[in-house]
Amino acid sequence: MPAPDLFLLGSTHRTAPLAVRERLAVPAARLDNVYDLLRGPGGLGLAECLVLNTCNRVELYGVTDDIASLRAQLIERLSRFHLLDPAELDRFSLWKEHEAVVTHVFDVAAGLDSQMVGETEIFGQIKDSYSDAARRGASGPVLNRIFQKSFQAAKWARTHTAIGRGAVSVGSVAAELATRIFGDPAQSHLLLLGAGEVGQSALQALRSRGAQAVTVASRTLAHAQELAGPHEGAAVELARVPALLATADIVLCALTVETPLLTREQLATAAHARAGRPLFVIDLAVPRNVAPDAAGLDNVYLYNLDDLAAIANENLSARLAAVELARTTLAEKARLVWAALSGR
Amino acid sequence: MFANPPLDCLRAAVVLYVLGFAYALLATLLGREHNRPVFFGLIIAGFAAQSAGLYLRGVQTHYFPVTNTFELLQALTWVTVFLQLILRATLGLRLLGLFASGLAAVLSLASLLLPGADLPPMVVAGGDGNPWIGFHVALALFSYGVFGLLAVTALMYLLQRHGLEQKRFGGIFRLLPSLAELDALNRQLLLIGVWALTFAVAIGVLDWFRQPGGVSAVKLTVVAAVWAGYLMVGWLRARHRLVAGAYAWACLLLFAFAMFSLWPVSQSLPSPAPVGSFPKTLTHS
């Protein structure tokens, strides 16, 4: 059985800047047009095809009868579709054939090719794209086998390597620490001080883990209400913060201040009033919102930006160290799949 | 080949508990999740062997097998493993099996290695078949098993707290349950243990009134001290005077005291009766 003429034409965060990727992105409303271009009447007549479209990549997978002339035709058609110069499209694309395509799919599914190595969102995106192609009847025996094997390969990589372990952003580190302290963040009460971008990111990460009760404090009530609105939270002025420490479980500090807002004594009083419940204080501001001598209070867990960044970097290093092992093993798995497809 | 089937079964149980603990510990230290079927297979096999050993021991000696330090530690291990299997099935707390199997391994190894632990069965004269005494023994054992598990979860709490205070993120700290889960479980276990021991002590006290001199003063004092200690810790916890790390340390140290107190309790038991005599009951608490 001859090896199928399997190809990939794509543009990813590795090959193209964001501005180019934005132009190559395929909105949902135009997906039908792309599939028509690839295999519909008047199209390129591909035997099988699949479109993967995410914020970091647009990739066209396919099986053809004539791979020799396909690349030029594909570039020409797509450049007209996206209103791009063919030379520019060619410059920012990557082209792969045969076994290299299988290896690439496995790496992508496992998150090895993502900007945030080991991220899991891509796995869901690939599954959705595969389901869509199958529903359209666009995928066939070759792509079905490759993508189904890629899901298995991705699960292997997540289970047997460290590529997915540990949070790698400040917000997700904060969310994981909150989970280690409180278990279910949905039961926790968040108090956000200020409007710093990192604070918003941490709040978002905690909200995505289920945290619901949010109070926002700012210098003016109006500003606090403006910040609290998107999170369906309560708004208070800064003067009320010391009294709220006894009931807030997680305090996110992101105020711009010249001297610390929260003192050791205030936190000690709050910890005593909490009857044994821990207090998690995340100080994301520079200069710090919490007095440094508050560190070491019993049942108060104080983390600053440096602490969170150090944890995130440590986790990222561990992930990167695991990438080579994952890549090597997935390449071998891809080789076996390609050998089976080629009848060897 | 099997000269003493009860003892052989109990020894096999010790080996299985130690193997289970060592396997899970090694996997955890290497940063991997241990294979649950393998781990629980070893622990459950050990539990089955221990159950068989204790039963055969009872048949062999005609006593409920808590007549010396060896048997006390074996029975306590059995209760601890039984409780942790139930808790693991109902609560699904990560690493509880690892830590509880560690306690089981330590207690059961101690039963084998402590010199003079497996003395001939003790006999108390005047066995009148009081069924309450058996209930008293079972309750007391159950309470000690609960306190053993409480010590395990208290240790897990302290480890998690240490990791958070020292800003450690990887390894075992990533796998431990949250402080909130462990604290809630600690409170529940203390409540259960105190209630069980209170009933056991009450039955023992009533029997002592009925038969003064049947229980040694050493044993009475030690057991009262253990009971009072846990009662005090529970009261202070309820009043929020002893919380978080201090509460966990108290639970850990009280259990260590309870374990060390088993030795003077077993040493205070009467001398063995001649072979062939048939006592009906033992006065233990």
HADDOCK unambig.tbl for C-alpha pairs under 7 A between the chains (distance, minus, plus):
assign (segid A and resid 179 and name CA) (segid B and resid 178 and name CA) 6.59 0.50 0.50
assign (segid A and resid 180 and name CA) (segid B and resid 177 and name CA) 6.78 0.50 0.50
assign (segid A and resid 180 and name CA) (segid B and resid 178 and name CA) 4.37 0.50 0.50
assign (segid A and resid 180 and name CA) (segid B and resid 179 and name CA) 6.59 0.50 0.50
assign (segid A and resid 181 and name CA) (segid B and resid 178 and name CA) 4.98 0.50 0.50
assign (segid A and resid 181 and name CA) (segid B and resid 179 and name CA) 4.91 0.50 0.50
assign (segid A and resid 181 and name CA) (segid B and resid 180 and name CA) 6.17 0.50 0.50
assign (segid A and resid 182 and name CA) (segid B and resid 178 and name CA) 5.85 0.50 0.50
assign (segid A and resid 182 and name CA) (segid B and resid 179 and name CA) 6.24 0.50 0.50
assign (segid A and resid 182 and name CA) (segid B and resid 180 and name CA) 4.96 0.50 0.50
assign (segid A and resid 183 and name CA) (segid B and resid 178 and name CA) 4.96 0.50 0.50
assign (segid A and resid 183 and name CA) (segid B and resid 180 and name CA) 6.15 0.50 0.50
assign (segid A and resid 183 and name CA) (segid B and resid 181 and name CA) 6.42 0.50 0.50
assign (segid A and resid 275 and name CA) (segid B and resid 240 and name CA) 5.38 0.50 0.50
assign (segid A and resid 276 and name CA) (segid B and resid 240 and name CA) 6.66 0.50 0.50
assign (segid A and resid 276 and name CA) (segid B and resid 243 and name CA) 5.03 0.50 0.50
assign (segid A and resid 276 and name CA) (segid B and resid 244 and name CA) 5.63 0.50 0.50
assign (segid A and resid 299 and name CA) (segid B and resid 244 and name CA) 6.82 0.50 0.50
assign (segid A and resid 301 and name CA) (segid B and resid 165 and name CA) 6.54 0.50 0.50
assign (segid A and resid 311 and name CA) (segid B and resid 169 and name CA) 6.75 0.50 0.50
